Amino acid sequence: MKTFNNHLKELLNDKKNKKLYEAEKQLIQIAVQITKLRISMNLSQKELAEKANITQQQLSKIENGFNCNAITLLKVMNALNLKFRSEKVA
């Protein structure tokens, strides 16, 4: 019987799977950081959504790692006073 880690290693040997996995991982990292920052600022989802001029449902989707469009993400980043930091992608 395969363990999860062994199964994951096999899947990640495929370049396409690895690329998709890394993209999803980045979305989750962004979601976690946005959630942590919102909470540290003592803002509810509703309050941050209003500040960003989006719906609470849109913010919830972002915080749960669902794909969103760039404009919505930028609105949230601006409402949190976050700046985009460019890093070289390998």
Backbone torsions as a table, in degrees:
resi	resn	phi	psi	omega
1	MET	NA	131.0	180.0
2	LYS	-76.9	142.4	170.9
3	THR	-84.4	164.3	178.3
4	PHE	-58.5	-45.8	-177.8
5	ASN	-62.4	-39.3	177.7
6	ASN	-65.6	-42.2	178.7
7	HIS	-63.0	-43.2	179.5
8	LEU	-62.8	-43.8	178.1
9	LYS	-57.4	-43.2	178.4
10	GLU	-61.5	-46.2	-179.7
11	LEU	-63.1	-38.2	-176.1
12	LEU	-76.6	-7.1	172.9
13	ASN	-68.7	-24.2	176.2
14	ASP	-81.6	123.7	-175.9
15	LYS	-58.5	-39.4	-179.6
16	LYS	-64.9	-45.5	177.9
17	ASN	-62.0	-41.0	-179.3
18	LYS	-63.3	-41.4	179.9
19	LYS	-64.4	-43.5	177.7
20	LEU	-64.1	-41.7	178.9
21	TYR	-60.7	-45.9	-179.5
22	GLU	-64.5	-38.4	178.0
23	ALA	-64.1	-44.6	178.4
24	GLU	-64.1	-38.7	178.8
25	LYS	-61.7	-41.5	178.5
26	GLN	-65.3	-41.1	177.8
27	LEU	-59.9	-42.1	179.7
28	ILE	-66.6	-40.1	178.4
29	GLN	-62.7	-41.0	177.2
30	ILE	-63.7	-45.2	-179.7
31	ALA	-59.1	-44.8	-179.5
32	VAL	-64.2	-43.7	-179.2
33	GLN	-65.2	-41.8	177.9
34	ILE	-62.7	-44.5	-180.0
35	THR	-62.5	-47.2	179.8
36	LYS	-59.9	-43.8	-179.0
37	LEU	-66.6	-43.0	178.5
38	ARG	-58.4	-46.0	-179.2
39	ILE	-65.8	-41.3	179.5
40	SER	-65.0	-24.8	177.8
41	MET	-89.6	5.5	-179.4
42	ASN	56.0	41.3	177.7
43	LEU	-108.6	139.3	172.0
44	SER	-80.1	166.5	175.1
45	GLN	-58.9	-41.8	-179.1
46	LYS	-60.9	-43.9	-179.0
47	GLU	-64.2	-45.3	179.2
48	LEU	-66.5	-39.6	178.7
49	ALA	-59.8	-43.7	178.4
50	GLU	-63.1	-42.4	179.1
51	LYS	-62.1	-34.6	-178.8
52	ALA	-88.9	-4.9	-178.5
53	ASN	60.7	44.2	174.0
54	ILE	-131.8	173.8	178.4
55	THR	-84.7	158.5	176.9
56	GLN	-62.5	-34.1	178.8
57	GLN	-63.9	-39.5	177.9
58	GLN	-63.6	-43.0	179.2
59	LEU	-64.9	-41.0	178.0
60	SER	-58.8	-42.5	178.5
61	LYS	-62.6	-41.6	177.8
62	ILE	-61.6	-47.4	-177.7
63	GLU	-67.7	-20.1	178.3
64	ASN	-97.1	8.3	173.9
65	GLY	81.3	14.1	176.5
66	PHE	-78.9	149.4	-179.7
67	ASN	-63.1	139.3	175.9
68	CYS	-136.2	168.6	178.7
69	ASN	-82.3	161.6	-175.5
70	ALA	-63.0	-36.9	-179.4
71	ILE	-62.5	-44.1	179.1
72	THR	-62.9	-44.2	178.5
73	LEU	-62.2	-42.1	178.4
74	LEU	-63.8	-37.2	177.3
75	LYS	-61.0	-43.7	179.2
76	VAL	-66.3	-44.4	179.0
77	MET	-60.1	-43.2	178.8
78	ASN	-63.8	-40.0	179.7
79	ALA	-65.4	-27.9	178.4
80	LEU	-94.6	3.8	-177.5
81	ASN	59.5	37.2	177.3
82	LEU	-93.5	144.4	177.3
83	LYS	-113.4	144.0	176.5
84	PHE	-71.9	128.9	178.1
85	ARG	-115.0	118.3	-178.0
86	SER	-81.0	132.0	174.1
87	GLU	-126.3	147.5	179.1
88	LYS	-67.2	127.9	178.5
89	VAL	-95.4	130.1	-178.7
90	ALA	-76.5	NA	NA
